[in-house]
């Protein structure tokens, strides 16, 4: 009996204490500034809603987290959160969100490199201008106001390309199911036909195309919760090489055949709780995907790959961030694999610092990227006197000094790739400067690899 009385007193005291902590019950959420973006697109990114009870001590973090989530969409330059119309007698109030939308239409003419990255082009190919393609991108990041980007790309040069992509994130009435469509056709006078000494070997013929690829993709994604997404994608590839590649340079490029056709199915699971995804400063990410290349229709491929990745960001004090990213790939089934389908590290975002000039091909891999970062400065560049377009009047920027250390391993069991960077541990390290400007991330690093080679390397990433 005494025990029950004690518990009752403790519960009463706890409830009394909670009642004394200031709080607000959200009566309504007011939006302003979203002239093009639909209201529900913004509501869909918030982790609070009308009727929720929020303690005052949690308001600052709540506003910060939701602001970062809105900015991570790439649709907004800024988002201001405020509590207004608060009635201390009823503890009810309104949360006001003032949006500054980004500039959504980007018709852009730019130069695109034939090579894997800027560093490969600058160092190994002497920054030759004949390795640059001219591209025209017609991008609308928010076509109908439903966060639905449309991309049309036309490219001329060594590699000619046509590409169309449309994403509609919210098809269903509950805004949980989305749709993506992409098709691409490209052909090139140059082909990387082999890897020797961990570097791609090229052949070019100015009079004919050495490689051609057609791809069409469609998919659905399901977002049952704010941070959780399931993705289902169905692709078709039709690849062709000149017979010279098969007969003279590399018979295993498409496994002794100049033509490769296959269907592909992808499933991906993503749980993303990162703060500000362009340059995360806290939170974590977990994802895995299964990719089945070859569904038994054309008999050209029969491969099953499993990918997994984990990221964790530790905010230390106000200006320090500790970052760890782990990614791995395991080939579960490998029949009729080819050189073309055996890529691992050195392509797109899968690289190690210090190895920007190399590719490491193989069936399986893992790598850990770590960085310790300290903020140097941040702010917003005010260009109101020079620019009359609202979206470009305030340019947010941040600069961080970082020290990077990467570790990786590529497992190679194939008989058509033999390079001394496979089947051994690799590591790279060095300082760097990170620059975040208007949803664009630039990185300038000095890195050293396991054989003692050092150099200055440049990387660039944009949100959308």
C-alpha positions as CSV (number, residue, x, y, z in Angstrom):
1,X,0.0,0.0,0.0
2,X,2.8,2.4,0.9
3,X,4.5,1.6,-2.4
4,X,1.3,2.5,-4.4
5,X,1.0,5.8,-2.4
6,X,4.6,6.6,-3.1
7,X,4.2,6.0,-6.8
8,X,1.0,8.1,-6.9
9,X,2.9,11.0,-5.2
10,X,5.8,10.8,-7.6
11,X,3.4,10.8,-10.7
12,X,1.5,13.7,-9.3
13,X,4.7,15.6,-8.7
14,X,6.0,14.8,-12.1
15,X,2.7,16.0,-13.8
16,X,2.7,19.1,-11.7
17,X,6.3,19.9,-12.8
18,X,5.4,19.4,-16.4
19,X,2.4,21.7,-16.1
20,X,4.8,24.4,-14.9
21,X,7.0,24.2,-18.1
22,X,5.8,26.8,-20.7
23,X,4.3,25.2,-23.8
24,X,2.2,26.1,-26.8
25,X,-0.5,24.1,-28.6
26,X,-0.3,24.8,-32.3
27,X,-3.6,26.3,-33.4
28,X,-2.5,26.8,-37.0
29,X,0.5,27.0,-39.3
30,X,0.7,30.1,-41.6
31,X,2.8,30.0,-44.8
32,X,4.0,33.0,-46.8
33,X,6.4,33.6,-49.6
34,X,5.7,30.3,-51.4
35,X,4.3,31.9,-54.6
36,X,4.9,28.8,-56.7
37,X,5.3,25.9,-54.4
38,X,2.2,24.2,-53.2
39,X,1.5,24.5,-49.4
40,X,1.3,20.7,-48.9
41,X,4.9,20.3,-50.2
42,X,6.1,22.4,-47.3
43,X,3.8,20.7,-44.8
44,X,5.1,17.4,-46.0
45,X,8.6,18.2,-44.8
46,X,7.6,19.3,-41.3
47,X,7.7,17.0,-38.2
48,X,5.0,19.0,-36.4
49,X,1.4,19.7,-37.3
50,X,-1.7,21.5,-36.1
51,X,-2.8,20.4,-32.6
52,X,0.7,19.4,-31.4
53,X,2.0,20.5,-28.0
54,X,5.5,22.0,-28.1
55,X,7.5,23.0,-25.0
56,X,9.2,26.4,-25.3
57,X,12.5,24.9,-24.4
58,X,12.3,22.7,-27.6
59,X,11.1,25.4,-30.0
60,X,14.6,26.6,-31.1
61,X,15.7,23.1,-32.0
62,X,12.4,22.4,-33.7
63,X,12.6,25.5,-35.9
64,X,16.3,24.8,-36.8
65,X,15.7,21.1,-37.7
66,X,12.7,22.0,-39.9
67,X,14.4,24.9,-41.5
68,X,17.3,22.6,-42.5
69,X,14.9,20.1,-43.9
70,X,13.2,22.7,-46.0
71,X,16.5,24.1,-47.3
72,X,17.7,20.5,-48.1
73,X,14.9,20.2,-50.8
74,X,16.8,22.8,-52.9
75,X,13.5,24.7,-53.4
76,X,14.2,27.5,-50.9
77,X,16.9,30.0,-50.3
78,X,15.7,30.7,-46.7
79,X,12.9,29.8,-44.3
80,X,12.1,31.8,-41.2
81,X,10.1,30.3,-38.3
82,X,8.3,32.3,-35.7
83,X,5.7,31.8,-32.9
84,X,2.9,34.4,-33.1
85,X,-0.6,35.1,-31.7
86,X,0.4,33.3,-28.5
87,X,-2.3,33.4,-25.8
88,X,-0.7,32.8,-22.4
89,X,-4.1,32.0,-20.9
90,X,-4.9,29.2,-23.3
91,X,-1.3,28.3,-24.2
92,X,-2.3,28.3,-27.9
93,X,-0.5,30.0,-30.8
94,X,0.3,30.1,-34.5
95,X,3.6,29.1,-36.1
96,X,4.5,31.3,-39.0
97,X,6.9,30.2,-41.8
98,X,8.2,32.8,-44.2
99,X,9.7,31.3,-47.3
100,X,12.1,32.7,-49.9
101,X,11.9,30.5,-52.9
102,X,14.9,29.6,-55.1
103,X,15.1,30.4,-58.8
104,X,13.6,27.3,-60.4
105,X,14.3,27.7,-64.1
106,X,17.9,27.0,-65.2
107,X,18.6,27.1,-68.9
108,X,22.3,26.5,-68.8
109,X,25.1,26.2,-71.3
110,X,28.2,24.6,-69.8
111,X,31.2,22.5,-70.4
112,X,31.1,18.8,-69.4
113,X,34.3,16.7,-69.2
114,X,34.7,13.4,-71.1
115,X,36.8,12.2,-68.2
116,X,35.6,10.9,-64.8
117,X,36.3,14.1,-62.9
118,X,38.1,17.4,-63.1
119,X,41.3,16.0,-61.6
120,X,41.6,13.2,-64.1
121,X,41.1,15.7,-66.9
122,X,43.5,18.3,-65.5
123,X,46.4,16.1,-64.5
124,X,46.3,12.9,-66.6
125,X,44.9,14.5,-69.8
126,X,46.7,17.9,-69.6
127,X,43.5,19.8,-69.5
128,X,43.0,19.3,-73.2
129,X,40.1,21.3,-74.7
130,X,39.3,18.5,-77.1
131,X,38.1,16.4,-74.2
132,X,35.4,18.9,-73.3
133,X,31.7,18.5,-74.4
134,X,29.3,21.4,-74.7
135,X,26.0,20.8,-73.0
136,X,22.7,22.6,-72.9
137,X,20.5,21.9,-69.8
138,X,16.9,23.0,-69.6
139,X,16.1,22.5,-65.9
140,X,13.0,23.4,-64.0
141,X,13.4,22.3,-60.4
142,X,9.7,22.8,-59.5
143,X,7.7,22.6,-62.7
144,X,4.1,22.6,-61.4
145,X,4.9,23.7,-57.8
146,X,4.7,20.0,-56.6
147,X,8.5,19.7,-56.1
148,X,8.6,18.0,-59.6
149,X,11.8,18.6,-61.4
150,X,12.0,18.4,-65.2
151,X,15.4,18.0,-66.9
152,X,16.2,18.1,-70.6
153,X,19.8,17.7,-71.7
154,X,21.4,18.1,-75.1
155,X,25.2,17.5,-75.3
156,X,27.6,17.9,-78.2
157,X,31.3,17.0,-78.5
158,X,33.2,13.7,-78.2
159,X,30.2,12.3,-76.5
160,X,26.8,13.3,-77.8
161,X,23.8,12.8,-75.5
162,X,20.1,13.4,-75.3
163,X,18.4,13.0,-71.9
164,X,14.9,13.6,-70.5
165,X,13.9,13.1,-66.8
166,X,10.8,14.0,-64.8
167,X,10.1,13.3,-61.2
168,X,6.7,13.6,-59.5
169,X,7.2,13.0,-55.8
170,X,3.5,13.2,-54.8
171,X,1.1,11.2,-56.9
172,X,-1.3,9.8,-54.3
173,X,-3.8,11.8,-52.3
174,X,-1.8,11.1,-49.1
175,X,1.4,12.4,-50.7
176,X,3.3,9.2,-50.0
177,X,3.8,7.7,-53.5
178,X,5.9,9.3,-56.2
179,X,7.0,8.5,-59.8
180,X,10.2,9.0,-61.8
181,X,10.9,8.6,-65.5
182,X,14.2,8.9,-67.3
183,X,15.4,8.1,-70.8
184,X,18.9,8.7,-72.3
185,X,20.6,8.1,-75.6
186,X,24.3,8.8,-76.1
187,X,27.2,7.8,-78.4
188,X,30.9,8.6,-78.3
189,X,33.9,8.5,-80.6
190,X,36.0,7.5,-77.6
191,X,35.9,4.5,-75.3
192,X,37.7,3.4,-72.2
193,X,38.3,-0.2,-73.2
194,X,40.5,-1.4,-70.4
195,X,42.2,-0.7,-67.0
196,X,46.0,-1.0,-66.8
197,X,48.0,0.1,-63.8
198,X,44.8,1.3,-62.2
199,X,44.1,3.8,-65.0
200,X,41.6,3.8,-67.9
201,X,43.0,3.2,-71.3
202,X,41.2,5.0,-74.2
203,X,40.8,4.6,-77.9
204,X,39.4,7.3,-80.1
205,X,38.3,7.3,-83.8
206,X,37.3,10.6,-85.2
207,X,35.4,9.0,-88.1
208,X,33.0,6.7,-86.2
209,X,31.4,6.0,-82.9
210,X,33.0,3.5,-80.6
211,X,30.3,3.3,-78.0
212,X,26.5,3.7,-78.0
213,X,24.0,3.4,-75.1
214,X,20.3,3.7,-74.8
215,X,18.5,3.6,-71.4
216,X,14.9,3.9,-70.3
217,X,13.9,3.9,-66.7
218,X,10.8,4.2,-64.7
219,X,10.1,3.8,-61.0
220,X,8.0,4.4,-58.0
221,X,8.9,5.5,-54.5
222,X,6.9,5.2,-51.3
223,X,7.5,7.5,-48.4
224,X,5.4,6.2,-45.4
225,X,7.2,8.4,-42.9
226,X,9.0,11.7,-43.1
227,X,12.5,10.2,-43.0
228,X,11.8,6.8,-44.6
229,X,11.6,6.0,-48.4
230,X,11.3,2.8,-50.4
231,X,12.3,3.0,-54.1
232,X,11.4,0.6,-56.8
233,X,13.1,1.1,-60.3
234,X,12.9,-0.8,-63.5
235,X,15.5,-0.1,-66.2
236,X,16.3,-1.3,-69.7
237,X,19.8,-0.9,-71.3
238,X,20.8,-1.4,-74.9
239,X,24.6,-1.0,-75.3
240,X,26.8,-1.4,-78.4
241,X,30.5,-1.2,-79.0
242,X,32.5,-1.2,-82.3
243,X,33.7,-4.7,-83.2
244,X,37.3,-3.4,-83.1
245,X,37.0,-3.2,-79.3
246,X,35.8,-6.8,-79.0
247,X,38.2,-8.2,-81.6
248,X,41.4,-6.3,-80.8
249,X,41.4,-4.4,-77.5
250,X,39.3,-6.2,-74.9
251,X,37.2,-9.3,-75.8
252,X,35.7,-9.2,-72.2
253,X,34.4,-5.7,-72.6
254,X,30.9,-7.1,-73.1
255,X,31.9,-10.8,-72.5
256,X,32.9,-11.6,-76.1
257,X,29.9,-9.8,-77.8
258,X,29.7,-6.3,-79.2
259,X,26.0,-6.0,-78.1
260,X,24.7,-6.0,-74.6
261,X,21.0,-5.8,-73.7
262,X,19.5,-6.4,-70.3
263,X,16.7,-5.4,-68.0
264,X,17.5,-4.3,-64.5
265,X,15.4,-4.1,-61.3
266,X,16.5,-2.0,-58.3
267,X,15.1,-1.8,-54.8
268,X,16.4,0.8,-52.3
269,X,15.6,1.5,-48.6
270,X,16.6,4.9,-47.3
271,X,16.3,6.3,-43.8
272,X,17.7,9.9,-43.9
273,X,17.9,11.9,-40.7
274,X,20.7,14.2,-41.8
275,X,20.6,17.9,-41.0
276,X,20.9,20.0,-44.2
277,X,21.7,17.3,-46.8
278,X,23.8,19.4,-49.1
279,X,26.4,19.6,-46.3
280,X,25.1,17.7,-43.2
281,X,26.1,19.0,-39.8
282,X,24.3,16.4,-37.7
283,X,22.2,13.4,-37.8
284,X,22.6,10.1,-39.6
285,X,21.8,8.2,-42.8
286,X,21.2,4.5,-43.5
287,X,20.4,2.9,-46.8
288,X,20.7,-0.4,-48.7
289,X,19.8,-1.5,-52.2
290,X,19.5,-4.7,-54.2
291,X,20.3,-4.5,-57.9
292,X,19.4,-7.4,-60.2
293,X,21.0,-6.9,-63.7
294,X,19.6,-9.3,-66.2
295,X,16.2,-10.8,-65.7
296,X,16.6,-13.8,-68.1
297,X,15.1,-12.2,-71.2
298,X,18.2,-11.5,-73.3
299,X,20.7,-13.9,-71.4
300,X,23.4,-11.2,-71.6
301,X,23.8,-10.7,-67.8
302,X,23.0,-12.4,-64.6
303,X,24.3,-10.3,-61.7
304,X,22.9,-9.6,-58.2
305,X,24.6,-6.8,-56.2
306,X,23.9,-5.7,-52.6
307,X,24.9,-2.1,-51.6
308,X,24.8,-0.7,-48.0
309,X,25.8,2.7,-46.6
310,X,25.8,4.3,-43.2
311,X,26.7,8.0,-42.4
312,X,27.0,9.6,-39.0
313,X,27.6,13.3,-38.3
314,X,28.6,14.5,-34.8
315,X,28.2,18.2,-34.1
316,X,30.9,19.0,-31.5
317,X,30.5,22.4,-29.9
318,X,29.3,25.2,-32.2
319,X,31.9,25.1,-34.9
320,X,33.2,21.5,-35.0
321,X,31.8,18.5,-37.0
322,X,33.0,14.9,-37.0
323,X,31.9,12.9,-40.0
324,X,32.0,9.2,-40.8
325,X,30.7,7.5,-44.0
326,X,30.8,3.8,-44.6
327,X,29.8,2.2,-47.9
328,X,30.0,-1.4,-49.1
329,X,29.1,-3.5,-52.1
330,X,28.8,-7.3,-52.2
331,X,28.3,-9.3,-55.4
332,X,25.9,-12.1,-54.5
333,X,25.6,-13.6,-58.0
334,X,28.0,-13.2,-60.9
335,X,27.3,-15.0,-64.1
336,X,28.2,-13.6,-67.6
337,X,29.8,-10.5,-65.9
338,X,31.9,-8.3,-68.1
339,X,34.6,-5.6,-67.8
340,X,31.9,-2.9,-68.4
341,X,29.9,-4.1,-65.4
342,X,32.8,-4.6,-63.0
343,X,33.3,-1.0,-61.8
344,X,34.1,-0.2,-58.1
345,X,36.0,2.8,-56.9
346,X,37.0,5.9,-58.8
347,X,33.6,6.6,-60.5
348,X,31.3,9.4,-59.6
349,X,31.0,9.8,-55.8
350,X,32.6,6.4,-55.0
351,X,36.3,7.4,-54.6
352,X,39.0,7.7,-51.9
353,X,40.8,10.9,-51.2
354,X,44.3,10.7,-52.8
355,X,43.1,8.3,-55.5
356,X,41.3,10.7,-57.8
357,X,43.5,9.8,-60.7
358,X,42.9,6.1,-60.4
359,X,40.1,3.5,-60.8
360,X,40.0,0.3,-58.8
361,X,37.8,-2.3,-60.6
362,X,36.4,-5.3,-58.9
363,X,33.4,-7.2,-57.7
364,X,33.2,-6.2,-54.1
365,X,34.3,-3.2,-52.1
366,X,34.0,-1.2,-48.9
367,X,35.3,2.2,-47.9
368,X,35.3,4.4,-44.8
369,X,35.5,8.2,-45.3
370,X,36.1,10.3,-42.2
371,X,36.6,14.0,-41.7
372,X,37.1,16.4,-38.8
373,X,35.8,19.9,-39.7
374,X,35.9,23.3,-38.1
375,X,33.9,26.3,-39.3
376,X,36.0,29.2,-40.5
377,X,33.2,31.7,-41.4
378,X,29.6,31.8,-42.5
379,X,27.1,34.4,-43.5
380,X,24.9,35.8,-46.4
381,X,26.2,37.9,-49.2
382,X,23.8,40.8,-49.7
383,X,23.5,41.7,-53.4
384,X,20.2,43.7,-53.2
385,X,21.9,46.8,-54.7
386,X,23.2,44.8,-57.6
387,X,20.5,42.2,-58.3
388,X,16.8,42.9,-58.5
389,X,15.7,39.2,-58.6
390,X,14.7,38.2,-55.0
391,X,16.1,34.7,-55.3
392,X,19.6,35.9,-55.9
393,X,19.7,38.9,-53.5
394,X,21.0,36.8,-50.6
395,X,23.7,34.2,-51.2
396,X,24.3,32.0,-48.1
397,X,27.9,30.8,-47.7
398,X,30.0,28.7,-45.3
399,X,33.6,27.7,-45.2
400,X,35.1,24.8,-43.2
401,X,38.7,23.6,-42.7
402,X,38.8,19.8,-42.7
403,X,41.2,16.9,-42.2
404,X,40.3,13.8,-44.1
405,X,41.2,10.2,-43.7
406,X,39.9,7.5,-46.0
407,X,40.3,3.7,-45.9
408,X,39.1,1.2,-48.6
409,X,39.4,-2.2,-50.1
410,X,38.4,-3.7,-53.4
411,X,38.1,-7.4,-53.9
412,X,38.7,-8.6,-57.5
413,X,38.2,-12.2,-58.6
414,X,37.7,-11.6,-62.3
415,X,40.0,-12.9,-65.0
416,X,39.9,-9.7,-67.1
417,X,41.1,-7.1,-64.6
418,X,44.5,-7.3,-62.9
419,X,45.8,-4.2,-61.1
420,X,47.9,-3.8,-58.0
421,X,45.4,-1.6,-56.1
422,X,43.0,-4.5,-55.8
423,X,42.9,-7.1,-53.0
424,X,44.8,-4.9,-50.6
425,X,43.9,-2.0,-48.1
426,X,44.1,1.5,-49.5
427,X,44.2,4.7,-47.5
428,X,44.5,8.5,-48.2
429,X,44.6,11.5,-46.0
430,X,45.2,15.2,-45.8
431,X,43.7,18.7,-45.1
432,X,41.0,20.3,-47.2
433,X,38.8,23.4,-47.6
434,X,35.0,23.0,-47.9
435,X,33.0,25.8,-49.4
436,X,29.2,25.8,-49.4
437,X,27.7,28.5,-51.6
438,X,23.9,28.6,-52.4
439,X,23.3,24.9,-52.2
440,X,26.5,24.1,-54.0
441,X,29.4,22.2,-52.3
442,X,33.0,22.8,-53.5
443,X,35.9,21.0,-52.0
444,X,39.7,21.7,-52.4
445,X,41.9,19.0,-50.8
446,X,45.5,18.2,-50.5
447,X,45.7,14.4,-50.2
448,X,48.3,11.7,-50.0
449,X,47.7,8.0,-50.8
450,X,49.4,4.8,-49.7
451,X,52.2,5.0,-52.2
452,X,53.2,8.5,-51.0
453,X,51.7,10.4,-54.0
454,X,50.3,13.8,-53.0
455,X,48.4,16.4,-54.8
456,X,45.7,19.1,-54.8
457,X,42.3,17.8,-55.9
458,X,39.0,19.6,-56.6
459,X,35.5,18.2,-56.1
460,X,32.1,19.7,-56.7
461,X,28.6,18.6,-55.8
462,X,25.2,20.2,-56.1
463,X,22.0,19.3,-54.3
464,X,19.8,18.8,-57.4
